[in-house]
Each structure stands twice: as C-alpha cells, then as structure tokens.
Amino acid sequence: MRRKRFYVALLALALSALVLAQGRYQIGTPLSEQEVQEWNIRPSILANGVGLPPGQGTVDEGAQVYATHCASCHGATGEGGAFTRLVSEPFPITKEVDSVDFAIGNYWQYATTLFDYTRRAMPFATPGILSNDEVYAVVAYILYQNGIIDGSEPMNAQTLPKVQMPARALLELDPNTQKRFPWIRLP
C-alpha cells in the first residue's frame, strides 16, 4: 500500500513539474502590449456622460453602419433576427412581459449605457471594430428607430447624456421589496 502511494505521489510530482516546465495548457498565444491596449477601453461611460469620447454621428450615418454591421443579427430595422430585437414600443415592463420582449426602447434606462455596450461588445463577431463616430451614429439610429429621439441633431458627448429613456422610471424601487424587479429571479 505504501509503495502504491509512493508511486502515485511520484507520478503527481512528475506531472506537475511537466506542466510547470512547459506552460500551463500550451494553448493560445500571449497578447502583445498593443493588443492589450486595444481592449483596455478606459474609462467606462457613466450615466451622466462622463467618459464619452469625442466624435459624433447622425441617424442617416447610423442606418448605413447598422445595415453593414448589425442587421444580420438584429434584423433589417432592429425588430429581431438571430439575436435580440433592439426596437420596441416603449411599453412598461411588468410581471406579464416576457423577457424576450425587452428591448432598448422599453428596458434600457440610460442612452450612455447603450453607447458603452455597443463600443465594447458589438458587432458580436468582431467587437471593438467600430470607430467612435460609427458608434455614435448607430446609437442615434437605434434610438431613432425606438422613437426616443427625432434625429434632427447629431449624437455626440453633449447630446447623448441628455436623451431621456422611457425606461428611466424602472429605476424606481418597489416599495414592498426595495427591488427594481421583484418578480425576476436571477440565478
């Protein structure tokens, strides 16, 4: 029995030395400093617009960016496709509303969050490829499609924080539970 334990311990020691000597898993390649900086987007965009980068975009420009980079997943006008729909009527979220009906127009509380998320995570297959101007433009287009803005002025660091999202009222806490959505159970 002792001999068996000895060999098991010896085998474990040899395997750990092998892993340490050759690298942990031997998959992937180390990132260069330039690659790290491309993904290290700072600062995050706050609800009041602090951290928004320079640039601007119009609804018409956004329609072109959307058609090129977004329509294949979210539908031609944002009504939904392979992925989540982006456009909806600004109806209130209640217990009866299925989460598949949540969209930017009825669920997102801040337009600046839409900019930050789009800049970091979209398009899905190639996140981060959009310039700041393109992100401003596609955000303007999506807000216009949801009926939140009239599209008369360009979207930029000054105009975006002023957009009043219909779902802003969802930030009110339920008086009984002190939660925003007491009926939603998160895992």
N, C-alpha and C positions, 0 to 999 in steps of 0.2 A: 504494500500500500504506500509506504514511504517512497519507494522507488518511483511509483507511478506519479505521485505528487511532484517529485523532483523533476521528472521529465516534462510534465505539464508546465511547471514553473520555468524550466529552461526554454521550452518552446515559446512561451509567452514573452519571455525576455528577448529571445531572438527576433520574434515578430515585431516587437515594439522598437527594437534597435533598427530593424529594416525600414520600418515606417519613418522613423526619425531621420535616418540617413538619406532616404530617397524623397522626402517631402510627404506631406500628409496623404494626399489622394492621387497625385500626379494627373490632375485634370485641369483644363483651363490654362490661361496664361496670366501672368501678373500684369496689372494695369500700369501704364506709364503715368507720370505726373500730369501730363496734358489730358489724358483720358479721365483722370480723377477730377480735374478742374472743370471739364465739360459737364460732368454730372453733379458737381457740387454747387448747385444753384443757391446763392445766398443773396439777400435774406429771403425768408418766406414772406409772402404777401399777407399783410394784416387786413382785417375787415375795413379799417378806415383808409386803406390805400397806401399805408407806409410800406415801402419796399417795392412799389411798382416801378418797373424800368422805364426809360424813355422810349418813345415810339408812339405810333397811332395807326388806326385802321378804320375804314368805313364799312358800312353794310355791304356795298357792292363789291368791294375787295374781298370781304369775308365770304361772300357767296362763291367766289372763284376758289378761294382756299378750301372752303367746305367741300365743294364738288371734287376737288383733287384729292384731299386727304381724309375726309370724314364720311362722305356719302356711302361708301362701300360698306361701312359697318352700321351707320345710324340711319340709313335711308336717304332718299334724294332731298327731302326737306326736313329731316330730323324726326320723322314720325316713327322711326324704329326700323331696324333691319336685323342683321345678325346679332347686334348688340343693343344695348339700352336705347330707348327712344329719348330724345332730347327736348322735343316740343310737346306742349300740352296746353290745355286751357288752364288758367290759374284758379283751379278749384281747391277748396281746403282739404287738407289731409285729415281723415278721421279714421275710426276703427274699421269702417266699412271699405275703405280704399285699399285695394290690393297694392303691394309694394311694386309690382310691375307697372303700375300707373304713375309712379313717382317720376317726375321729370324736372328739368331746370325751372320751368315756369311755375311749378306748384310746390317745389320742395326745397330748392336751394335758397338759403337766406341772404347770401352776400354775392354780388357780382364779382368781387375781387377774388373770392374762392374759386370761381369758375376760371378766371384768368390763371391763377396759380396752378390749379389742377391740369388745365389744358397745356400750359407751358411745360410742366414736369412729365406728364404721363401720356400725352397724345401726340401724334397718332399711335395707336396701340402697337403696331408692328415696328415703328421707328420713333419712339418717343424722343422729344427734345430737338427734332429737326426744324421746327418752325421758328422763324425769327420773331422778335418781339412785335414787330409790325403785323406779321401774319397772325399772331395770337390775338392781338387787339382786334384785328379785322374779323376773325372767326368768332370771337366772343360777341362782337357787335352784331354779327349776323344771327347768332343763336338767340341773343336777347331780342332782336327784332322779330325773329320767327315766333317767339313766345309772346309777342305783343307787349313786351315790357318797355321797350324804347321805340321812338318813332323813326330813328335812323337819320335824323336831319343833321346831326353833328358827329364828327369823328370820335371814336372811342380812344381815350388816352389816360394817362395817370391822373389827370384832373377830373375828367368826366366819369370814369368808371366807378369811383367810390360814391358818387352822387346817385347812382342808379338805385332806386327803391324796389327791392324784390318783393313780389306778392307774398312769399312765404315768410317774410320777416316776422309776422305775427306768431309763427310757430315757435319762436324763441320764448314765448310766454310759458312759464311753468304751470303744470296742472296744480291747482290749489290743494287738492287732496293728497297727492303723492309727491309733489315737488319734483316731478319729472316732466320732460318735454313731451314724451310719447309713452304714457304709462301702459298702453296696451301692447307695445312692441317688446318682445322678449329677445334679448340678444344672447348668443351662445356664450 
